[in-house]
Amino acid sequence: MDIIDYKKLLPKGIRFRGNNALQVQSNKTAIVDGKKKVYREFTTVPIKLDQHGDYAIAFQLAMQEAIKVKTHQDSMVASSGYGKNKVRKSFGVGTLKECFDALFEKQWAGQKQEKNIKIYAQDMFNYFPEDIRLVDMQTEQHYEGFIEFVRKQIEDRPMNNLSSVSNKSINHRLMLIREICRYAIRHGLLDQTKLLNPDIRSKSMGWDNLSLEPSKKKRPLTEEQILQVYEEAVADGELEFADQFIWLCDTGMRHKTEHDRFTVGDINFKEGNIIFFREKTKSWSVPIPLTERCLEIAKARKELAFRRGGKKGRIFSMGYSRRRTLFDRYKKRCNLPEDFKPYATRHTFITRLVEAGNPANVVMDLAGHTCIETTLGFYAQSSDNSLKKAIASIGTKKSTDDSSNSSGSQSSMIGHNSRNLLKVKGE
C-alpha cells in the first residue's frame, strides 16, 4: 500500500502544526518609517480525528477549511488599512470549557473572587455544554435562554428562602461569558466578527447586562431611633450590644472586616482616637477621633479586652450573627424601617457627616472610601483639624436656640450623655 505524503498536498501558506492541526499563514510587507516591515497573520485549523475516524478524510476536511481561512486571511492582509492600526484577527476554534479553564488559572485561581467565579461557572455549564464552540454560543436564542435559565436556577435554590433573584446576580454570569470571549479573541480562538454583536465599539459584545432598578435611598437613623434602640437593649440586659450599637454609629466601621477585628491596641487613649486596618481597601484608616461616649465605652472595656489577649484583645466579643439577630429584634420592637440592618450604622455615620457640611474628602477619609466619587463627587482639602471638627459635628448637637434648653435635657444620642448612659448599664 502506498504511503501518502500529506505535506506535499498542502498549498503554499499552509503547513502542519504537529500531527493534528494545520497552520495558515498570510504575509504582508510594508514600508514603515522608511524601513521594511513584515506583518504576519497565523490561524490554526484542527484536524478533527475521532477514535475510529479516517485520517485521510479528516485531513481533506481540515485542508478545505484551511483554504477558506487562507483566502479570507489573505484578503484581510491585502487591505490598504491593514497594519496601520493592526487589530489581531482570529479564526481558530475555541470551546467554552477549554477557554474558561485557561482564563481561570490565569486570572482568578487563588484570588479572593475564586469562590464566586466557580459558582458563576457552574451555572454557566448547567446551561451550555462544556464542549460547545464559542462561535456557536453567539445567538440571540442562547442569550435569552441563558438569562431565563439562570433566573429560574437561582430562584429554585434551597437557600433562596425568598425565591428572589436580582438582575445584578444574572449580570455576574453574563460578565463571565464576556471575559471568556475576550480571552478567546486575544488568543486566536474566536473571530471578532462572529460575536453576537461584532461591532468593535460594543464592550458587551452582545452579551448585554440587564438594567438595574435604582435602589431605594436608605434613610439614616434619627437621634430618637438611636436612643430608642439603645434603651431597649439596656432594658433587655444586652449591654454589650448597646455599646456596640453606639460605637458603630459613631465610628462608621464596617461590621465584619473592621469592627469584628478591632482590638484594644488600635485605640490611642492619650489622643482619643483609633487607627485600624481596612481589609476592603487594604489600607490603614486615618486617625478617627472618638466621640466622648465612645471614649468612655473604650475606657470601661479596656481592662477586659487586655485580659482577653493583651493589645490584641477585642473590645467587643459579640459576633456578627448574634448582632444581626438583635438588629432584627429591635427593628420589630421599635417599628423601624425594613432597611434597619447592620449596615444602617455605617450609612448613618456617613450621611450625618455629609449633612453636617463637611468637605467631601474629609468624609471620604473618615469613611475609608478609596474614591471620592463614592462619597460625594467633588474634592476638598482635609486636615487633622477638619477631621476632628467633622467628628465633633456629629458628636455634639448644639441647640438652635442658646437661650432654650435651660434644664440641660438633651435629645441627641450622638456624643451626649456618655457617662450617664454607662451608669444606666451599671458599668
N, C-alpha and C positions, 0 to 999 in steps of 0.2 A: 504494500500500500504506500502510495506517495505521501511524503510529509509536506504539509503546506507551510510555506514561509510567509506568515501573515504580515511581516514587516514590509515585504515587497508590494503588498496590496494597498498600503497606506499612501494617500496622496500627499503632496508637499504641504507642510504646515501641520500635519497630524502625525503623532508618534505615540508609541506605547509609554505608559507610565505604570511600571510594574507589569503584572500579567493580567490584571483585571480592570484596567482603565486606559482610556485614550486621552492624550493631552493635545488641545487645539491651540495653536499659536498664530497670532497675527502681528505684523510689524509695521511701523511707520517711521520713516526717517525725516526729521525736520531740522531746520537751522534755527537755533535759539541763541540770541545774543552773539551771533557770528560763529557759533560752534554747532557742530553736528550732534544731534541727539536722537537716539533711537527709543521709541516708545514700543512697549510690548504688552500684549494682552494674552492672558492664558485662561483657558477653561478646561475643566476635567469632565469627561463623559465616562461613566462607569460601564463596564461590560457585564451586564446582568446575567450571571450564570447560576441558576439554582442547582441543587444537588444532583438532579438527574437530567440536566439540560445538555443541549448540544452546543459545544463551544463555537463551532463554525456559524451556526445560526445567530448566537449571541453576539459574535464578532461583527457579522454583517449588519445587524440591527444597530449596534453601537456606532459603526462606521457611518451608516446613513444619518444618524443623529449628529455625529461629529461634523459631517459635511454641511448640514444645515447650520450648525453653530458657526462653522468656519465662514460661510457665506455672510451670515449676519454680522459676525465679528469683523470681517474684512471691510464691510460696508461702513460700520461704525468708525473704524480706524481711519478710513479714507476720507471721512467727512472733514470739511475745512476747519471746523471749530475744535476738532479733537486735539488734545494736547495743550490747549491754551488754559482751559480750566478743567483739567483732567479729573473726571469722576470715574472711579472704578466700576466697571460693568461686570455683571456676573451671570453666568448661565449654568452653574453647577446645580446639582440636585441635593437638597438637604432635607432630612426628616426631622420631625418635631423632637423626638427623644434624643437623637444624637446632638442636635444643636443646644437643647436645654442642658444636657449633661455637661457639655463643654463650657457653656456660659456659666453654669452654676459653680463649677470648680474655679473658674477664673474670677468671678465677681462676688459670690455670696457664701461659698463654703467657709465656715469658721467665723463668719461675721455675725453681728447682732441680729440681722434680719433673716438669718438662715432658716429659723423655725417657721416664720411666716411664709417665706418663699416655698418651702416644702408643702405647706397647706394649700397655697395657690396652685402649685404644680399638680397636686393630687386631684384637685377639682378640674383642672385643665385636661388631665389624662383620663378622667372619668367620662369626658365628652369626646375628645379626639383620640383616635388610635395612636399608639406610640410611634408606629412606622409611617404615619401619614406624611406625605411630602408637604413642605411648607407652601409650595406653589398651589397645591390642591386645597389649602385652607382658605385661600383668598376669594371667598364668595360671600355675597350678602346673606345667603341661607345659613352659612356657618356662623357668621357674625351674629345674626339674630337668634339662631338656635342655641348658640353658646350662652348668650345672655339669659335667655329664658331657662336653660338647663341649670345654670349656676344659681339663679334666683330660687328655683324650686329646691335645689340641693341644700342651700343654706337654710331655707325656711324649714325643711324637714329634719334638720339635725336635732338629735335628742337634747343637747344642751341649750338649744334655742327655745327657751321657755315661752317667749312671746311670739314665736313663729314670724319674726320680722326680719327684714333684710334691707339694708340701705344701698343706694346706688354707689356709695363710696366703697363698699365691700366688693361689688362687682367690678368697679374700676381698677381695683388692685389686680384682679385676674387679667383684665384687658392690658394693663401695664406689662405684665409678664409676657404676654404674646408679642407686644410691640418690641420689648427688649430682645426677644429671641429672633424676631425678624431683622432687627438692626444688626445683631451679631452675624446672622446668616449672610446678609448683604455684604458686610465688611470682609467676610471670609470666602466670598465667591460661591455661596451655596444657595442664593436666591437672587433672582433678577428683579431689580427695582421696578421694571416695567410690568411685572406680574403681580404687584401688590394690589390689595383691594382698592386703594387709592394710589395710583402710580405717580401722582404729582409730587415732585421732589420738595415742594414747599409745604406739603402736608406732614406735620410731625407725627400725627397719629397713624399715618399710612392706611387710613380707612377703618382702623380699629378704634373708633372714637369713644371717649369716655361718655358715660351718661351724665346728664345735668344733675347738679346737686341742689337740693332745696336749701334756700337760705335758712341758717339756723336761727332759732328764736333768740332774741337778745336776753342774756341772763341778767337778772336783777341782783345787785349786791344786797347783802343783808343790811337791814337798818339797825341802828343802835338799840332800838327796842327789841328787835328779834334776837340780837346777840345776847342782850340781858335776859330775855325770856328763856333761851336755851341754857344759859349758864345757871340760872336759878333752878331750873327743872333738874339739871344734872346734880347740883349740890343737894337738892331735896332728896334725890334718889340715892345719895351716897356715892355717886360716880365722880369723886373728886379729881381723880387723875384725868378723866375725860374733860371735866370742866376746865382744868388748867390747859390741857392740850388744845381745846377749842379756842380759848383766848389767845394762846401762843400762836396758833396757826392764823388767826385773823389778824394778828399784829405783825407777823413776820412774812406772811405770804409764801411760806415754804411749800414746795411740792411734797405730797404726803409720803409716798413710798421711797423715792430716791434721795430725799433730803431730810425730812423730819424724822423718818424711822431710822436714819443712820446718824443722827445728830448726837454728839456726846458733850459731856461737861467740859472737855478740853477745847471745844470750839467756842467757848464763852470767854470773853475778856472782861472779867468783873471790874477791873480797875477803870477801863474806858467805857464800860457799859454797852458793849456791842458784841456781835457774833460774826464769825467768818467760817464758812463751811464749804465743802466741795459739792459742786452741782454736777451730778452724774450725767444729766441730759446734755449739757453743753461742754462737759469735760473741762471745767474751769472752776476757779475759786470765786466765791461771792465777794462783792465789795464789803467793807466793814458796815454792817447794818446795825444802827443804834437801836437799842431795846427801849420800848415804852416803859414807863415807870412800873406798870403792873407786871410786865414780862420779866423785868429785872427782879422784882420781888418773888415771882414764881421760881426763877432760876436760883436765887439765894436759898429759898425754902427747900429746894430739891437737890442742892449741891452736895450735901453730905451723903445722902442716899445714893446719888449717882457715883460718887467716889467709892463707896462701899461695893457697888456692883462691879466696878472694873477700873478703878483709878481714873486717869484722864480719859480713858476710852469708855467709861461708864455712861450709859444712856440716861438722859434727864427723864425721859418717859419710857415706860416698858410696855404700855398697851399697844398691841399690834393693829394693823390696818383692818383686818376682818372684824374685830370687836368694835373698832371705832366706826366702821361702816354700819354695823348693826345699831349702834346708838344714834347715829345720824338719822336712820330710818325711824327710830323710836320717837325722837324729838320733832321730826318733821310732822308726824301724825299728831302728836300731843299738842304741839304749838301751832298747828294748822298753817305750816309753812308751804311755800310753793313746791311744785313737783321737782324742780331742779335743785332743791336743797340736798346736795350731796357733798362729799368731802371737798370737791374742787371749789365749792362755794366760798370757802375761806380764802383761797388764793385770789379768786375773782373779786371778792370784796376788798381785799388788800390793794390790789392794783387799781380797781375802779376808784377807790377813795383817794388814792394818790393823784390820779388824773383829775378828778373832780375838784381837788384842792388847788389846782392850778400849777402843780409842779412841772418843771421843764421835762420834755419828753425823755431825754436820755438820762435824767435823774431817775425817772420811773423805770426806764429800761435797766439801769444798773441795779436798782433795788429788787426788781422782779427777776433778774437773771436772764433776760432775753438777749439773744445774740444779734438780733436785727431790730433796728429802731422802728421799722415799719410795723412790726408786730405790736409795738406799744402805741404809737400814735401816727407815725408817718412824717414827722418833722424832727429837726435836730435842735439841740440846745446844749449849752456847756454845763457840765456838772462839776461840783467841788465837794470837799469834805463838809463844808458848812451847809451847802444846799442839800446834801444827803441827810444831815441832822435836822435841818429845817423841814424836810419832807416828812420824816418820821414824826417830828413834833406836831406837824399839821394834822395828823390823824391820831396822835397820842393825847392831844389836849384840845378839847372843844370849848371855844370861848363863847360866852353868851353874846348875843347880838345887842343886848341892852345891858351895859355895865352897871346901871343903877338897879337892875332887877336881880332876882336870884339871891336876895339878901340872906335867905335862910340857909344858903350853901348847898341846897339839894342839887343833884346832878343826874341828868338822864342818860348821858353818854357812857357807854361801856368801853370806849376806846380811850385808853390812857387815864381813866378815872377810877377812884375807889379801890386801887390795887390792894392797899393794906387792909381796908375794911372787908373786901371780898375774901382775902386769905383768912381773916379772923372768923368769917362765917363758916369756913371749912374746918376750922379748929386746928389749922397748921401754924 
